[in-house]
Amino acid sequence: MKVHFYATLRQIVGKKTIEIPVEKQGTLQQLVDEVITRYPALSHELVDEQGELYGYVHVFVNGRDSRFLEDGLSTIVDPEDTVSMFPAVGGGQG
């Protein structure tokens, strides 16, 4: 499965896209956990002390924000899916 990273997450990973094999019937949460296992520095950027995804982090599956998927992070992902991870984005002039 292709996993794309944006902004500061891309800097931590060192590239825009990585490939991660996914188990049949694997969930989006398992994928996030695997990404953190491979890139431990992402843990601080993606999840809180309880392992819950920060509210300002967005994980998209095939262009759909996981918050709006019926099963959220429990959504089953397929090897052909594309996942994109976005950190909090801020900036501009106040």
PDB file of N, CA, C and O in Angstrom:
ATOM      1  N   MET A   1       0.838  -1.169   0.000  1.00  0.00           N
ATOM      2  CA  MET A   1       0.000   0.000   0.000  1.00  0.00           C
ATOM      3  C   MET A   1       0.883   1.231   0.000  1.00  0.00           C
ATOM      4  O   MET A   1       1.908   1.272   0.679  1.00  0.00           O
ATOM      5  N   LYS A   2       0.484   2.228  -0.759  1.00  0.00           N
ATOM      6  CA  LYS A   2       1.213   3.484  -0.782  1.00  0.00           C
ATOM      7  C   LYS A   2       0.708   4.380   0.348  1.00  0.00           C
ATOM      8  O   LYS A   2      -0.496   4.548   0.545  1.00  0.00           O
ATOM      9  N   VAL A   3       1.661   4.945   1.080  1.00  0.00           N
ATOM     10  CA  VAL A   3       1.340   5.900   2.131  1.00  0.00           C
ATOM     11  C   VAL A   3       2.104   7.179   1.810  1.00  0.00           C
ATOM     12  O   VAL A   3       3.332   7.174   1.715  1.00  0.00           O
ATOM     13  N   HIS A   4       1.360   8.282   1.643  1.00  0.00           N
ATOM     14  CA  HIS A   4       1.941   9.581   1.317  1.00  0.00           C
ATOM     15  C   HIS A   4       1.999  10.438   2.580  1.00  0.00           C
ATOM     16  O   HIS A   4       1.084  10.410   3.404  1.00  0.00           O
ATOM     17  N   PHE A   5       3.076  11.193   2.721  1.00  0.00           N
ATOM     18  CA  PHE A   5       3.259  12.078   3.859  1.00  0.00           C
ATOM     19  C   PHE A   5       3.393  13.510   3.369  1.00  0.00           C
ATOM     20  O   PHE A   5       3.930  13.764   2.291  1.00  0.00           O
ATOM     21  N   TYR A   6       2.899  14.437   4.170  1.00  0.00           N
ATOM     22  CA  TYR A   6       2.913  15.846   3.792  1.00  0.00           C
ATOM     23  C   TYR A   6       3.528  16.690   4.901  1.00  0.00           C
ATOM     24  O   TYR A   6       3.520  16.317   6.075  1.00  0.00           O
ATOM     25  N   ALA A   7       4.061  17.837   4.493  1.00  0.00           N
ATOM     26  CA  ALA A   7       4.624  18.857   5.387  1.00  0.00           C
ATOM     27  C   ALA A   7       5.665  18.256   6.329  1.00  0.00           C
ATOM     28  O   ALA A   7       6.580  17.569   5.876  1.00  0.00           O
ATOM     29  N   THR A   8       5.538  18.505   7.626  1.00  0.00           N
ATOM     30  CA  THR A   8       6.553  18.065   8.591  1.00  0.00           C
ATOM     31  C   THR A   8       6.664  16.548   8.672  1.00  0.00           C
ATOM     32  O   THR A   8       7.730  16.029   9.006  1.00  0.00           O
ATOM     33  N   LEU A   9       5.603  15.835   8.377  1.00  0.00           N
ATOM     34  CA  LEU A   9       5.664  14.370   8.412  1.00  0.00           C
ATOM     35  C   LEU A   9       6.615  13.866   7.330  1.00  0.00           C
ATOM     36  O   LEU A   9       7.360  12.911   7.551  1.00  0.00           O
ATOM     37  N   ARG A  10       6.590  14.500   6.176  1.00  0.00           N
ATOM     38  CA  ARG A  10       7.482  14.121   5.079  1.00  0.00           C
ATOM     39  C   ARG A  10       8.939  14.337   5.481  1.00  0.00           C
ATOM     40  O   ARG A  10       9.808  13.536   5.137  1.00  0.00           O
ATOM     41  N   GLN A  11       9.201  15.413   6.207  1.00  0.00           N
ATOM     42  CA  GLN A  11      10.566  15.683   6.664  1.00  0.00           C
ATOM     43  C   GLN A  11      11.056  14.588   7.602  1.00  0.00           C
ATOM     44  O   GLN A  11      12.223  14.201   7.534  1.00  0.00           O
ATOM     45  N   ILE A  12      10.199  14.086   8.467  1.00  0.00           N
ATOM     46  CA  ILE A  12      10.575  13.032   9.409  1.00  0.00           C
ATOM     47  C   ILE A  12      10.843  11.722   8.680  1.00  0.00           C
ATOM     48  O   ILE A  12      11.831  11.044   8.960  1.00  0.00           O
ATOM     49  N   VAL A  13       9.970  11.367   7.751  1.00  0.00           N
ATOM     50  CA  VAL A  13      10.102  10.112   7.009  1.00  0.00           C
ATOM     51  C   VAL A  13      11.264  10.184   6.018  1.00  0.00           C
ATOM     52  O   VAL A  13      11.933   9.183   5.763  1.00  0.00           O
ATOM     53  N   GLY A  14      11.496  11.361   5.468  1.00  0.00           N
ATOM     54  CA  GLY A  14      12.597  11.536   4.528  1.00  0.00           C
ATOM     55  C   GLY A  14      12.215  11.356   3.075  1.00  0.00           C
ATOM     56  O   GLY A  14      13.059  11.459   2.184  1.00  0.00           O
ATOM     57  N   LYS A  15      10.942  11.087   2.837  1.00  0.00           N
ATOM     58  CA  LYS A  15      10.444  11.001   1.460  1.00  0.00           C
ATOM     59  C   LYS A  15       8.937  11.164   1.459  1.00  0.00           C
ATOM     60  O   LYS A  15       8.278  11.082   2.496  1.00  0.00           O
ATOM     61  N   LYS A  16       8.411  11.399   0.263  1.00  0.00           N
ATOM     62  CA  LYS A  16       6.974  11.664   0.143  1.00  0.00           C
ATOM     63  C   LYS A  16       6.139  10.400   0.305  1.00  0.00           C
ATOM     64  O   LYS A  16       5.087  10.433   0.943  1.00  0.00           O
ATOM     65  N   THR A  17       6.593   9.289  -0.263  1.00  0.00           N
ATOM     66  CA  THR A  17       5.777   8.078  -0.313  1.00  0.00           C
ATOM     67  C   THR A  17       6.590   6.870   0.119  1.00  0.00           C
ATOM     68  O   THR A  17       7.759   6.724  -0.236  1.00  0.00           O
ATOM     69  N   ILE A  18       5.939   6.003   0.898  1.00  0.00           N
ATOM     70  CA  ILE A  18       6.530   4.714   1.240  1.00  0.00           C
ATOM     71  C   ILE A  18       5.533   3.622   0.880  1.00  0.00           C
ATOM     72  O   ILE A  18       4.340   3.879   0.725  1.00  0.00           O
ATOM     73  N   GLU A  19       6.029   2.422   0.752  1.00  0.00           N
ATOM     74  CA  GLU A  19       5.178   1.249   0.511  1.00  0.00           C
ATOM     75  C   GLU A  19       5.165   0.417   1.789  1.00  0.00           C
ATOM     76  O   GLU A  19       6.217   0.135   2.364  1.00  0.00           O
ATOM     77  N   ILE A  20       3.980   0.029   2.225  1.00  0.00           N
ATOM     78  CA  ILE A  20       3.844  -0.836   3.392  1.00  0.00           C
ATOM     79  C   ILE A  20       2.927  -1.987   3.014  1.00  0.00           C
ATOM     80  O   ILE A  20       1.805  -1.768   2.558  1.00  0.00           O
ATOM     81  N   PRO A  21       3.402  -3.218   3.201  1.00  0.00           N
ATOM     82  CA  PRO A  21       2.504  -4.351   2.943  1.00  0.00           C
ATOM     83  C   PRO A  21       1.407  -4.373   4.004  1.00  0.00           C
ATOM     84  O   PRO A  21       1.666  -4.119   5.180  1.00  0.00           O
ATOM     85  N   VAL A  22       0.201  -4.675   3.586  1.00  0.00           N
ATOM     86  CA  VAL A  22      -0.903  -4.742   4.547  1.00  0.00           C
ATOM     87  C   VAL A  22      -1.457  -6.162   4.590  1.00  0.00           C
ATOM     88  O   VAL A  22      -1.502  -6.870   3.584  1.00  0.00           O
ATOM     89  N   GLU A  23      -1.873  -6.548   5.784  1.00  0.00           N
ATOM     90  CA  GLU A  23      -2.493  -7.858   5.992  1.00  0.00           C
ATOM     91  C   GLU A  23      -3.910  -7.827   5.428  1.00  0.00           C
ATOM     92  O   GLU A  23      -4.553  -6.777   5.396  1.00  0.00           O
ATOM     93  N   LYS A  24      -4.384  -8.977   4.986  1.00  0.00           N
ATOM     94  CA  LYS A  24      -5.795  -9.057   4.603  1.00  0.00           C
ATOM     95  C   LYS A  24      -6.626  -8.759   5.830  1.00  0.00           C
ATOM     96  O   LYS A  24      -6.330  -9.253   6.918  1.00  0.00           O
ATOM     97  N   GLN A  25      -7.644  -7.970   5.671  1.00  0.00           N
ATOM     98  CA  GLN A  25      -8.526  -7.559   6.749  1.00  0.00           C
ATOM     99  C   GLN A  25      -7.820  -6.661   7.768  1.00  0.00           C
ATOM    100  O   GLN A  25      -8.282  -6.516   8.900  1.00  0.00           O
ATOM    101  N   GLY A  26      -6.698  -6.058   7.361  1.00  0.00           N
ATOM    102  CA  GLY A  26      -6.007  -5.106   8.235  1.00  0.00           C
ATOM    103  C   GLY A  26      -6.773  -3.802   8.300  1.00  0.00           C
ATOM    104  O   GLY A  26      -7.437  -3.409   7.340  1.00  0.00           O
ATOM    105  N   THR A  27      -6.679  -3.134   9.438  1.00  0.00           N
ATOM    106  CA  THR A  27      -7.398  -1.874   9.622  1.00  0.00           C
ATOM    107  C   THR A  27      -6.488  -0.679   9.407  1.00  0.00           C
ATOM    108  O   THR A  27      -5.263  -0.797   9.366  1.00  0.00           O
ATOM    109  N   LEU A  28      -7.114   0.456   9.272  1.00  0.00           N
ATOM    110  CA  LEU A  28      -6.374   1.701   9.149  1.00  0.00           C
ATOM    111  C   LEU A  28      -5.559   1.940  10.416  1.00  0.00           C
ATOM    112  O   LEU A  28      -4.432   2.428  10.335  1.00  0.00           O
ATOM    113  N   GLN A  29      -6.103   1.608  11.579  1.00  0.00           N
ATOM    114  CA  GLN A  29      -5.359   1.756  12.832  1.00  0.00           C
ATOM    115  C   GLN A  29      -4.098   0.904  12.826  1.00  0.00           C
ATOM    116  O   GLN A  29      -3.044   1.355  13.275  1.00  0.00           O
ATOM    117  N   GLN A  30      -4.193  -0.318  12.322  1.00  0.00           N
ATOM    118  CA  GLN A  30      -3.010  -1.177  12.241  1.00  0.00           C
ATOM    119  C   GLN A  30      -1.965  -0.577  11.306  1.00  0.00           C
ATOM    120  O   GLN A  30      -0.764  -0.685  11.556  1.00  0.00           O
ATOM    121  N   LEU A  31      -2.423   0.050  10.236  1.00  0.00           N
ATOM    122  CA  LEU A  31      -1.496   0.712   9.316  1.00  0.00           C
ATOM    123  C   LEU A  31      -0.797   1.878  10.008  1.00  0.00           C
ATOM    124  O   LEU A  31       0.419   2.029   9.890  1.00  0.00           O
ATOM    125  N   VAL A  32      -1.549   2.695  10.723  1.00  0.00           N
ATOM    126  CA  VAL A  32      -0.948   3.815  11.456  1.00  0.00           C
ATOM    127  C   VAL A  32       0.076   3.283  12.454  1.00  0.00           C
ATOM    128  O   VAL A  32       1.165   3.842  12.582  1.00  0.00           O
ATOM    129  N   ASP A  33      -0.265   2.213  13.158  1.00  0.00           N
ATOM    130  CA  ASP A  33       0.667   1.611  14.119  1.00  0.00           C
ATOM    131  C   ASP A  33       1.936   1.125  13.427  1.00  0.00           C
ATOM    132  O   ASP A  33       3.032   1.287  13.965  1.00  0.00           O
ATOM    133  N   GLU A  34       1.803   0.537  12.248  1.00  0.00           N
ATOM    134  CA  GLU A  34       2.963   0.049  11.501  1.00  0.00           C
ATOM    135  C   GLU A  34       3.847   1.209  11.041  1.00  0.00           C
ATOM    136  O   GLU A  34       5.074   1.117  11.083  1.00  0.00           O
ATOM    137  N   VAL A  35       3.219   2.293  10.607  1.00  0.00           N
ATOM    138  CA  VAL A  35       3.983   3.480  10.200  1.00  0.00           C
ATOM    139  C   VAL A  35       4.803   3.988  11.387  1.00  0.00           C
ATOM    140  O   VAL A  35       5.975   4.330  11.232  1.00  0.00           O
ATOM    141  N   ILE A  36       4.193   4.037  12.560  1.00  0.00           N
ATOM    142  CA  ILE A  36       4.901   4.509  13.758  1.00  0.00           C
ATOM    143  C   ILE A  36       6.014   3.532  14.151  1.00  0.00           C
ATOM    144  O   ILE A  36       7.072   3.957  14.616  1.00  0.00           O
ATOM    145  N   THR A  37       5.787   2.240  13.970  1.00  0.00           N
ATOM    146  CA  THR A  37       6.832   1.255  14.252  1.00  0.00           C
ATOM    147  C   THR A  37       8.032   1.479  13.343  1.00  0.00           C
ATOM    148  O   THR A  37       9.175   1.402  13.791  1.00  0.00           O
ATOM    149  N   ARG A  38       7.778   1.753  12.082  1.00  0.00           N
ATOM    150  CA  ARG A  38       8.865   1.966  11.118  1.00  0.00           C
ATOM    151  C   ARG A  38       9.548   3.320  11.286  1.00  0.00           C
ATOM    152  O   ARG A  38      10.744   3.464  11.029  1.00  0.00           O
ATOM    153  N   TYR A  39       8.773   4.304  11.720  1.00  0.00           N
ATOM    154  CA  TYR A  39       9.287   5.665  11.890  1.00  0.00           C
ATOM    155  C   TYR A  39       8.867   6.175  13.270  1.00  0.00           C
ATOM    156  O   TYR A  39       7.922   6.958  13.377  1.00  0.00           O
ATOM    157  N   PRO A  40       9.560   5.739  14.326  1.00  0.00           N
ATOM    158  CA  PRO A  40       9.157   6.081  15.702  1.00  0.00           C
ATOM    159  C   PRO A  40       9.043   7.580  15.970  1.00  0.00           C
ATOM    160  O   PRO A  40       8.255   7.993  16.821  1.00  0.00           O
ATOM    161  N   ALA A  41       9.810   8.392  15.266  1.00  0.00           N
ATOM    162  CA  ALA A  41       9.734   9.838  15.478  1.00  0.00           C
ATOM    163  C   ALA A  41       8.353  10.389  15.108  1.00  0.00           C
ATOM    164  O   ALA A  41       7.989  11.481  15.545  1.00  0.00           O
ATOM    165  N   LEU A  42       7.592   9.656  14.319  1.00  0.00           N
ATOM    166  CA  LEU A  42       6.238  10.101  13.953  1.00  0.00           C
ATOM    167  C   LEU A  42       5.254   9.974  15.109  1.00  0.00           C
ATOM    168  O   LEU A  42       4.214  10.632  15.114  1.00  0.00           O
ATOM    169  N   SER A  43       5.573   9.144  16.075  1.00  0.00           N
ATOM    170  CA  SER A  43       4.652   8.916  17.192  1.00  0.00           C
ATOM    171  C   SER A  43       4.251  10.232  17.842  1.00  0.00           C
ATOM    172  O   SER A  43       3.067  10.482  18.068  1.00  0.00           O
ATOM    173  N   HIS A  44       5.226  11.064  18.140  1.00  0.00           N
ATOM    174  CA  HIS A  44       4.966  12.357  18.788  1.00  0.00           C
ATOM    175  C   HIS A  44       4.107  13.272  17.917  1.00  0.00           C
ATOM    176  O   HIS A  44       3.385  14.127  18.429  1.00  0.00           O
ATOM    177  N   GLU A  45       4.189  13.089  16.609  1.00  0.00           N
ATOM    178  CA  GLU A  45       3.450  13.944  15.675  1.00  0.00           C
ATOM    179  C   GLU A  45       2.025  13.448  15.400  1.00  0.00           C
ATOM    180  O   GLU A  45       1.146  14.236  15.052  1.00  0.00           O
ATOM    181  N   LEU A  46       1.804  12.134  15.558  1.00  0.00           N
ATOM    182  CA  LEU A  46       0.527  11.547  15.153  1.00  0.00           C
ATOM    183  C   LEU A  46      -0.417  11.197  16.293  1.00  0.00           C
ATOM    184  O   LEU A  46      -1.628  11.384  16.174  1.00  0.00           O
ATOM    185  N   VAL A  47       0.130  10.686  17.410  1.00  0.00           N
ATOM    186  CA  VAL A  47      -0.735  10.155  18.468  1.00  0.00           C
ATOM    187  C   VAL A  47      -0.392  10.723  19.838  1.00  0.00           C
ATOM    188  O   VAL A  47       0.737  11.144  20.094  1.00  0.00           O
ATOM    189  N   ASP A  48      -1.396  10.724  20.713  1.00  0.00           N
ATOM    190  CA  ASP A  48      -1.195  11.195  22.083  1.00  0.00           C
ATOM    191  C   ASP A  48      -0.656  10.071  22.966  1.00  0.00           C
ATOM    192  O   ASP A  48      -0.323   8.996  22.467  1.00  0.00           O
ATOM    193  N   GLU A  49      -0.570  10.312  24.259  1.00  0.00           N
ATOM    194  CA  GLU A  49      -0.015   9.339  25.203  1.00  0.00           C
ATOM    195  C   GLU A  49      -0.821   8.039  25.259  1.00  0.00           C
ATOM    196  O   GLU A  49      -0.278   6.989  25.605  1.00  0.00           O
ATOM    197  N   GLN A  50      -2.087   8.102  24.928  1.00  0.00           N
ATOM    198  CA  GLN A  50      -2.941   6.914  24.926  1.00  0.00           C
ATOM    199  C   GLN A  50      -2.945   6.198  23.572  1.00  0.00           C
ATOM    200  O   GLN A  50      -3.640   5.198  23.392  1.00  0.00           O
ATOM    201  N   GLY A  51      -2.166   6.718  22.630  1.00  0.00           N
ATOM    202  CA  GLY A  51      -2.103   6.107  21.312  1.00  0.00           C
ATOM    203  C   GLY A  51      -3.228   6.519  20.382  1.00  0.00           C
ATOM    204  O   GLY A  51      -3.407   5.929  19.316  1.00  0.00           O
ATOM    205  N   GLU A  52      -3.987   7.531  20.782  1.00  0.00           N
ATOM    206  CA  GLU A  52      -5.094   8.025  19.955  1.00  0.00           C
ATOM    207  C   GLU A  52      -4.576   9.084  18.986  1.00  0.00           C
ATOM    208  O   GLU A  52      -3.748   9.919  19.352  1.00  0.00           O
ATOM    209  N   LEU A  53      -5.065   9.043  17.758  1.00  0.00           N
ATOM    210  CA  LEU A  53      -4.690  10.020  16.745  1.00  0.00           C
ATOM    211  C   LEU A  53      -5.092  11.414  17.216  1.00  0.00           C
ATOM    212  O   LEU A  53      -6.230  11.627  17.635  1.00  0.00           O
ATOM    213  N   TYR A  54      -4.159  12.361  17.148  1.00  0.00           N
ATOM    214  CA  TYR A  54      -4.484  13.740  17.504  1.00  0.00           C
ATOM    215  C   TYR A  54      -5.618  14.238  16.611  1.00  0.00           C
ATOM    216  O   TYR A  54      -5.722  13.849  15.448  1.00  0.00           O
ATOM    217  N   GLY A  55      -6.462  15.097  17.164  1.00  0.00           N
ATOM    218  CA  GLY A  55      -7.586  15.643  16.418  1.00  0.00           C
ATOM    219  C   GLY A  55      -7.181  16.484  15.225  1.00  0.00           C
ATOM    220  O   GLY A  55      -7.951  16.631  14.277  1.00  0.00           O
ATOM    221  N   TYR A  56      -5.988  17.033  15.262  1.00  0.00           N
ATOM    222  CA  TYR A  56      -5.541  17.897  14.174  1.00  0.00           C
ATOM    223  C   TYR A  56      -4.773  17.138  13.087  1.00  0.00           C
ATOM    224  O   TYR A  56      -4.373  17.729  12.084  1.00  0.00           O
ATOM    225  N   VAL A  57      -4.571  15.849  13.281  1.00  0.00           N
ATOM    226  CA  VAL A  57      -3.916  15.025  12.263  1.00  0.00           C
ATOM    227  C   VAL A  57      -5.002  14.430  11.374  1.00  0.00           C
ATOM    228  O   VAL A  57      -6.018  13.940  11.866  1.00  0.00           O
ATOM    229  N   HIS A  58      -4.780  14.476  10.076  1.00  0.00           N
ATOM    230  CA  HIS A  58      -5.758  13.920   9.149  1.00  0.00           C
ATOM    231  C   HIS A  58      -5.153  12.756   8.378  1.00  0.00           C
ATOM    232  O   HIS A  58      -4.074  12.865   7.797  1.00  0.00           O
ATOM    233  N   VAL A  59      -5.873  11.643   8.388  1.00  0.00           N
ATOM    234  CA  VAL A  59      -5.465  10.458   7.645  1.00  0.00           C
ATOM    235  C   VAL A  59      -6.562  10.189   6.619  1.00  0.00           C
ATOM    236  O   VAL A  59      -7.720   9.968   6.974  1.00  0.00           O
ATOM    237  N   PHE A  60      -6.185  10.212   5.355  1.00  0.00           N
ATOM    238  CA  PHE A  60      -7.138  10.011   4.268  1.00  0.00           C
ATOM    239  C   PHE A  60      -6.930   8.646   3.635  1.00  0.00           C
ATOM    240  O   PHE A  60      -5.796   8.195   3.472  1.00  0.00           O
ATOM    241  N   VAL A  61      -8.017   7.994   3.283  1.00  0.00           N
ATOM    242  CA  VAL A  61      -7.977   6.745   2.527  1.00  0.00           C
ATOM    243  C   VAL A  61      -8.648   7.028   1.199  1.00  0.00           C
ATOM    244  O   VAL A  61      -9.838   7.339   1.145  1.00  0.00           O
ATOM    245  N   ASN A  62      -7.879   6.918   0.126  1.00  0.00           N
ATOM    246  CA  ASN A  62      -8.399   7.198  -1.216  1.00  0.00           C
ATOM    247  C   ASN A  62      -9.104   8.549  -1.276  1.00  0.00           C
ATOM    248  O   ASN A  62     -10.153   8.688  -1.906  1.00  0.00           O
ATOM    249  N   GLY A  63      -8.506   9.554  -0.603  1.00  0.00           N
ATOM    250  CA  GLY A  63      -9.046  10.902  -0.646  1.00  0.00           C
ATOM    251  C   GLY A  63     -10.144  11.206   0.344  1.00  0.00           C
ATOM    252  O   GLY A  63     -10.658  12.325   0.362  1.00  0.00           O
ATOM    253  N   ARG A  64     -10.521  10.243   1.173  1.00  0.00           N
ATOM    254  CA  ARG A  64     -11.598  10.471   2.153  1.00  0.00           C
ATOM    255  C   ARG A  64     -11.003  10.503   3.556  1.00  0.00           C
ATOM    256  O   ARG A  64     -10.284   9.589   3.959  1.00  0.00           O
ATOM    257  N   ASP A  65     -11.312  11.562   4.290  1.00  0.00           N
ATOM    258  CA  ASP A  65     -10.814  11.736   5.652  1.00  0.00           C
ATOM    259  C   ASP A  65     -11.365  10.611   6.527  1.00  0.00           C
ATOM    260  O   ASP A  65     -12.564  10.332   6.512  1.00  0.00           O
ATOM    261  N   SER A  66     -10.477   9.968   7.288  1.00  0.00           N
ATOM    262  CA  SER A  66     -10.892   8.830   8.121  1.00  0.00           C
ATOM    263  C   SER A  66     -11.975   9.212   9.116  1.00  0.00           C
ATOM    264  O   SER A  66     -12.752   8.353   9.534  1.00  0.00           O
ATOM    265  N   ARG A  67     -12.043  10.472   9.504  1.00  0.00           N
ATOM    266  CA  ARG A  67     -13.088  10.898  10.448  1.00  0.00           C
ATOM    267  C   ARG A  67     -14.492  10.752   9.863  1.00  0.00           C
ATOM    268  O   ARG A  67     -15.475  10.657  10.598  1.00  0.00           O
ATOM    269  N   PHE A  68     -14.570  10.737   8.544  1.00  0.00           N
ATOM    270  CA  PHE A  68     -15.869  10.651   7.896  1.00  0.00           C
ATOM    271  C   PHE A  68     -16.159   9.267   7.326  1.00  0.00           C
ATOM    272  O   PHE A  68     -17.207   9.049   6.719  1.00  0.00           O
ATOM    273  N   LEU A  69     -15.234   8.335   7.521  1.00  0.00           N
ATOM    274  CA  LEU A  69     -15.487   6.954   7.114  1.00  0.00           C
ATOM    275  C   LEU A  69     -16.362   6.295   8.173  1.00  0.00           C
ATOM    276  O   LEU A  69     -16.215   6.570   9.364  1.00  0.00           O
ATOM    277  N   GLU A  70     -17.253   5.446   7.750  1.00  0.00           N
ATOM    278  CA  GLU A  70     -18.198   4.821   8.682  1.00  0.00           C
ATOM    279  C   GLU A  70     -17.500   4.169   9.868  1.00  0.00           C
ATOM    280  O   GLU A  70     -17.969   4.278  11.000  1.00  0.00           O
ATOM    281  N   ASP A  71     -16.379   3.488   9.615  1.00  0.00           N
ATOM    282  CA  ASP A  71     -15.682   2.787  10.686  1.00  0.00           C
ATOM    283  C   ASP A  71     -14.432   3.511  11.181  1.00  0.00           C
ATOM    284  O   ASP A  71     -13.672   2.952  11.972  1.00  0.00           O
ATOM    285  N   GLY A  72     -14.210   4.736  10.734  1.00  0.00           N
ATOM    286  CA  GLY A  72     -13.072   5.513  11.202  1.00  0.00           C
ATOM    287  C   GLY A  72     -11.764   4.749  11.045  1.00  0.00           C
ATOM    288  O   GLY A  72     -11.485   4.200   9.979  1.00  0.00           O
ATOM    289  N   LEU A  73     -10.962   4.712  12.108  1.00  0.00           N
ATOM    290  CA  LEU A  73      -9.676   4.020  12.051  1.00  0.00           C
ATOM    291  C   LEU A  73      -9.841   2.501  12.055  1.00  0.00           C
ATOM    292  O   LEU A  73      -8.869   1.775  11.852  1.00  0.00           O
ATOM    293  N   SER A  74     -11.047   2.022  12.280  1.00  0.00           N
ATOM    294  CA  SER A  74     -11.322   0.578  12.200  1.00  0.00           C
ATOM    295  C   SER A  74     -11.649   0.142  10.781  1.00  0.00           C
ATOM    296  O   SER A  74     -11.924  -1.033  10.539  1.00  0.00           O
ATOM    297  N   THR A  75     -11.619   1.078   9.844  1.00  0.00           N
ATOM    298  CA  THR A  75     -11.883   0.770   8.440  1.00  0.00           C
ATOM    299  C   THR A  75     -10.873  -0.241   7.927  1.00  0.00           C
ATOM    300  O   THR A  75      -9.672  -0.104   8.161  1.00  0.00           O
ATOM    301  N   ILE A  76     -11.362  -1.253   7.227  1.00  0.00           N
ATOM    302  CA  ILE A  76     -10.486  -2.244   6.596  1.00  0.00           C
ATOM    303  C   ILE A  76      -9.844  -1.583   5.375  1.00  0.00           C
ATOM    304  O   ILE A  76     -10.528  -0.977   4.550  1.00  0.00           O
ATOM    305  N   VAL A  77      -8.513  -1.712   5.276  1.00  0.00           N
ATOM    306  CA  VAL A  77      -7.807  -1.148   4.125  1.00  0.00           C
ATOM    307  C   VAL A  77      -7.365  -2.265   3.200  1.00  0.00           C
ATOM    308  O   VAL A  77      -7.118  -3.396   3.620  1.00  0.00           O
ATOM    309  N   ASP A  78      -7.274  -1.917   1.948  1.00  0.00           N
ATOM    310  CA  ASP A  78      -6.944  -2.861   0.894  1.00  0.00           C
ATOM    311  C   ASP A  78      -5.561  -2.507   0.345  1.00  0.00           C
ATOM    312  O   ASP A  78      -5.201  -1.330   0.334  1.00  0.00           O
ATOM    313  N   PRO A  79      -4.778  -3.481  -0.107  1.00  0.00           N
ATOM    314  CA  PRO A  79      -3.449  -3.177  -0.641  1.00  0.00           C
ATOM    315  C   PRO A  79      -3.449  -2.154  -1.779  1.00  0.00           C
ATOM    316  O   PRO A  79      -2.442  -1.478  -1.994  1.00  0.00           O
ATOM    317  N   GLU A  80      -4.544  -2.030  -2.500  1.00  0.00           N
ATOM    318  CA  GLU A  80      -4.620  -1.062  -3.604  1.00  0.00           C
ATOM    319  C   GLU A  80      -5.008   0.337  -3.131  1.00  0.00           C
ATOM    320  O   GLU A  80      -4.964   1.279  -3.921  1.00  0.00           O
ATOM    321  N   ASP A  81      -5.383   0.494  -1.876  1.00  0.00           N
ATOM    322  CA  ASP A  81      -5.753   1.807  -1.352  1.00  0.00           C
ATOM    323  C   ASP A  81      -4.530   2.712  -1.267  1.00  0.00           C
ATOM    324  O   ASP A  81      -3.393   2.244  -1.215  1.00  0.00           O
ATOM    325  N   THR A  82      -4.785   4.002  -1.254  1.00  0.00           N
ATOM    326  CA  THR A  82      -3.737   4.996  -1.021  1.00  0.00           C
ATOM    327  C   THR A  82      -4.106   5.761   0.237  1.00  0.00           C
ATOM    328  O   THR A  82      -5.222   6.261   0.376  1.00  0.00           O
ATOM    329  N   VAL A  83      -3.155   5.841   1.144  1.00  0.00           N
ATOM    330  CA  VAL A  83      -3.356   6.556   2.405  1.00  0.00           C
ATOM    331  C   VAL A  83      -2.467   7.789   2.404  1.00  0.00           C
ATOM    332  O   VAL A  83      -1.304   7.726   2.006  1.00  0.00           O
ATOM    333  N   SER A  84      -3.022   8.911   2.852  1.00  0.00           N
ATOM    334  CA  SER A  84      -2.271  10.160   2.946  1.00  0.00           C
ATOM    335  C   SER A  84      -2.375  10.670   4.368  1.00  0.00           C
ATOM    336  O   SER A  84      -3.451  10.653   4.965  1.00  0.00           O
ATOM    337  N   MET A  85      -1.245  11.126   4.915  1.00  0.00           N
ATOM    338  CA  MET A  85      -1.198  11.621   6.292  1.00  0.00           C
ATOM    339  C   MET A  85      -0.774  13.087   6.292  1.00  0.00           C
ATOM    340  O   MET A  85       0.257  13.456   5.730  1.00  0.00           O
ATOM    341  N   PHE A  86      -1.601  13.913   6.942  1.00  0.00           N
ATOM    342  CA  PHE A  86      -1.360  15.340   7.018  1.00  0.00           C
ATOM    343  C   PHE A  86      -1.260  15.768   8.471  1.00  0.00           C
ATOM    344  O   PHE A  86      -2.110  15.394   9.279  1.00  0.00           O
ATOM    345  N   PRO A  87      -0.237  16.545   8.824  1.00  0.00           N
ATOM    346  CA  PRO A  87      -0.169  17.097  10.175  1.00  0.00           C
ATOM    347  C   PRO A  87      -1.028  18.337  10.263  1.00  0.00           C
ATOM    348  O   PRO A  87      -1.669  18.738   9.292  1.00  0.00           O
ATOM    349  N   ALA A  88      -1.034  18.944  11.448  1.00  0.00           N
ATOM    350  CA  ALA A  88      -1.720  20.217  11.592  1.00  0.00           C
ATOM    351  C   ALA A  88      -1.083  21.218  10.643  1.00  0.00           C
ATOM    352  O   ALA A  88       0.138  21.252  10.490  1.00  0.00           O
ATOM    353  N   VAL A  89      -1.907  22.021  10.015  1.00  0.00           N
ATOM    354  CA  VAL A  89      -1.403  23.027   9.096  1.00  0.00           C
ATOM    355  C   VAL A  89      -1.815  24.387   9.616  1.00  0.00           C
ATOM    356  O   VAL A  89      -2.987  24.620   9.912  1.00  0.00           O
ATOM    357  N   GLY A  90      -0.874  25.260   9.724  1.00  0.00           N
ATOM    358  CA  GLY A  90      -1.162  26.613  10.183  1.00  0.00           C
ATOM    359  C   GLY A  90      -0.350  27.596   9.379  1.00  0.00           C
ATOM    360  O   GLY A  90       0.455  27.216   8.528  1.00  0.00           O
ATOM    361  N   GLY A  91      -0.561  28.810   9.646  1.00  0.00           N
ATOM    362  CA  GLY A  91       0.237  29.823   8.968  1.00  0.00           C
ATOM    363  C   GLY A  91      -0.630  30.922   8.410  1.00  0.00           C
ATOM    364  O   GLY A  91      -1.810  31.051   8.739  1.00  0.00           O
ATOM    365  N   GLY A  92      -0.032  31.687   7.582  1.00  0.00           N
ATOM    366  CA  GLY A  92      -0.747  32.821   7.022  1.00  0.00           C
ATOM    367  C   GLY A  92      -0.594  34.034   7.918  1.00  0.00           C
ATOM    368  O   GLY A  92       0.109  33.988   8.928  1.00  0.00           O
ATOM    369  N   GLN A  93      -1.236  35.088   7.557  1.00  0.00           N
ATOM    370  CA  GLN A  93      -1.150  36.308   8.340  1.00  0.00           C
ATOM    371  C   GLN A  93      -2.397  36.455   9.182  1.00  0.00           C
ATOM    372  O   GLN A  93      -3.509  36.171   8.735  1.00  0.00           O
ATOM    373  N   GLY A  94      -2.194  36.903  10.408  1.00  0.00           N
ATOM    374  CA  GLY A  94      -3.311  37.051  11.341  1.00  0.00           C
ATOM    375  C   GLY A  94      -4.033  38.329  11.203  1.00  0.00           C
ATOM    376  O   GLY A  94      -4.994  38.577  11.931  1.00  0.00           O
TER     377      GLY A  94
END
